[in-house]
């Protein structure tokens, strides 16, 4: 009987190195594809800090090191975005860019589908009302 050591989504996605590649692809799409112009405009000119933050958040959220959460006690993703004017269009741009990044990085199809579903619900929940 073998023991499956890849029991977290963090392990299944390929660890920190793959999350780095995923986040870089995601923000590269946002910074270069005109389809994401509204979403890009919501961010600072230098996206280095937001890239690092998403890497840390995804790492902990997917079951890896929880350093981001230790550095941001009590902070949730929803409250971090509350002040942003997120509407259906920008929420859709975020989920589309992430879907493309997951495909580009060749994340396992089942895991990518599950993540896309959750990210869609999260983005929808962040919309300003």
N, C-alpha and C positions, 0 to 999 in steps of 0.2 A: 504494500500500500504506500503510495507516494503522497507527500504532503504538498499541496499547492501553495507556493510561497507568494504568489501574486494575488493576494486577497483584497487589495484596495484598488480603487480606481487610479490612484497615484502610481501604483506598481503596474497596472494594466496599460496605462498610457505610456509608460516607459521612464518614469522618474523625472527628476528635476531637469535633466538635459532636454528631454522631449517637451516639457512644459515651457522651457525657455524658447525652443524653436516654435512652438505653437503660438505663444504670445507675440513673438517677433513677427510671425506671418500675419497674425490678426491685426496688429497695429500697422504693419506695412500696407495692408489692404486699406485701412482707414486713412492713412496718410497719402496714399497715391491714387486711389480709385475715386473718380468724381461721383460715383454712385453713393459715396459715404460723406459727401461734403457737409451736410447738416450735422452729422455726428462729429466729424472732425472739428467743426467750428465750436463745438461745446468744450473742447479741450485747450489747454495752454499750448503755446507755440512749441515748447520743448516737451515732448511726450516721454522723455526718459524716466521721470518719476512714476508716471502712471503705468508704464511698461513694467517697471520693477515691482510696483504695488500689485498688479494683477498676477504676476508670476508668484509672488509670495502668498497672495490670497488663494490662488488655484492650488498651489502646493499643499497648503493646510486643509483646504476644503475637500480635496480629493484623497486625503489620508496620509500625506507626507508630513514633513516638519511643520509644526504649528507656530513657527517664529513670527509670522505676520500677525497672528491672533494675539500672541504675547505682547507684541509691540503696539497693538491697537486694542487694548482691553475694552470690552463692552461695545465696540464699534461693529455695526452690521452693514452689509452691502447696501441694503435698502436705505438706511439713514444716511449713508455717505452720498447717495445720489438724490436725496430728497429735494435739494435746492436747484437741481438741474431741470431745465424745461424739457423733459423727456415726453415725447408724444408717440403715437403709433408709428409714425414714419421713422423716427430715430431709434426706437426700440427694435423695429424691423431691420434697420441698417446694422445694428449691433449684432443681432442674431444671425443675419445673413453673412456678415464678415467672419463671425466665429464658425459658422458652418463651413465656409470656404477654407478657413484655416485648418479645421479638423480634417477636412478632405485632403488638403495639400500635404499635411504632415502624415497622412495615411494612418490616422488613429483607427483602430479596429472598428468595423462598421457598426456592430451592436453597441459598443461603448459610445461611439460618436452619436448614434441615434438617441441613446438615453440622455447624453449630455445636451444635445440640441433641444430635446423636449424640456429639460429642466431650465436651461438658459432662456428658452422662450417664455416659460412661466415667470421667471425672475424679471426679465425685461418688461413683460406686460405689467407686472406688479410695481415697477418703478415709474410707470407713466404718471405724469402730473394729472391731477383731477380737478 
